[in-house]
Amino acid sequence: MKLLVCVDGSKQSMKAMNKAIEIASGCGIKEVSLIHVYENVEKNYWIATGEGYHPSKEDFERLKGLHQKMVDKCKKMLEQYATKFEEKGIHPDMILEEGHPSHTISRIADKGNYDMVIMGNRGIGGLKKIFLGSVSNAVIQETTASVLVVK
């Protein structure tokens, strides 16, 4: 059995991680991957500035620097989650992807033939939905894998 565990640094993803460790340890599962999906800062910046804005070379350099800092922070977060699994003798793969979270998670889950996606019901996103977070709800709808949403 292969598990894909979605993490984003939120309290809910910590709960999902703990549940994944419990399941993997209890069932002897060794194929575990941690995934974090981030959205492109540069692309979102250019969309936000609108038409007619002419960025300078310094703007481009500043955005590249911000992007790299964000990637480094995401890698460090994945490593911290991985440490928790390693304490239980499970050595997870780490996947860091750029893109839309739900679409990317679903694509990776299907492409990697994961049996189960484990994720929190809400992440660090902005608006909260009534029952499920928008990412968890979309992953349930989009992937062919089973999805465990941890509350």
N, C-alpha and C positions, 0 to 999 in steps of 0.2 A: 504494500500500500504506500502511496506517495501523498504527502501533505504539502500544501502551499499555504503558508501563514503570512497574512497581510499585516504589516506593521507601519505605523506612522508617528510614533512617539506619544500618542494619546493614552489616557487611562484605559480606554476601551481596548486598544490594541495590546496593552499589557495584560489585560484579562484574557484576550484571545491567545496570546503567547503562553500564558500559564495553562490554559486549557489544552493547547497543542502539546505542551510538554507532558502533561498528565496523560493524554491519549497516546502519544508516541512512546512514552516510558512504559505504560501499562500494556501496550500491545506489541512491544518490541519493534516498533517502526524506526527504521534508520534512514529512510529517504524523506528528508524534510528540507524544504526550501523556504527561506524568508524573502519576502518581496516588499519593496517600497517603491512607489511610483510618485514622481514629482513632475510638476508642470513647468514648462520652459519659462523662465523669468524674462528672457530677452523677447520672446514672441509676445508674451502678455504685455510687456512694456510698450512695444511698438503699436499694439492694438489700442492701448489706453491713451497714447499720445495723439492719435488721430491723424487724419490726412493733412498734408501741408507741413508737417513737422520735418525738419531737416536735421537729423542728428549729426553731431560733430564726431570726429575721430575719438575724442575723449569720452563721449557718450558710449561709443562702442566698447572702448577699453574698460570703462567702469562697469558696464553690464556683463562683460566677459568675466571680470573679477568677481562680481556678485554671484554669477552663475557658478563659478568654480568653488566659491565659499559654500554655497548651498549644497553642491555635490559632495564636498568634503564632509560637511555636517551630516548629510544623509548616510554616507559610508560609515562614519563613526557610530551613528545610531544603529545601523544594521549590525555592526560588530558588537555593540553592547547587548543587543538581543541574542546574537549568536552565542555569546558567553554564557547566558542563562541555559541554553540547550546543552552546551559543552559540559557544564557542571553535572549534567545527567547522562553523560556519555553519548550524546547525540551531536553529530557534526553537520550542521545544516549548510546548504549552499546559500549564497547570498545573491539576490537579484536586485539590481538597482536599474530602474527603467524610467525614461522620460516619456510622458504622454498623459493622456486622459486616464485617471485612475481606474474606473470601472472597465473601460474598454481594454486597457492594457492588462489588467489582472485576468480578465476573462480570456484574452488571447493567449497569455502565458499558460494559464491553467489548461486550456484545450490543447495547445501545441505541445506542452510537456506531459500530456496524459496523466495529470494529477487526479487522484481519486477523490480528494476532498480539499476544499478551500476553507480555511478557518480565518475569520475576521471579526472585529468588533462591530457592534450595531451602529456606532457613530464614531467618526474619526475627528480630526482636527479641523474639518471643513467649517464653513461659515454657518449658514442657516440650518436649523435642525428640523427634521421631518417629524411627523406625529408618531409614527411607529418605528420605522427603520431609517437609517441614514441613506442618503441618495446613492452613495457608492455601493453599500451592501445590497440595497434593493436592486440596483442595476446588475450587479454581479450575479445575483440569484436568477435574474431573467436571462442573462446573456451566456453564461457558461453551461457546458454539458456536465461538468463535475458537480458532485454534491457540495453543498455549501453549509457550513456550520457558522451561524451568527451568534456570537457570545455577548450576553448582556451583562 
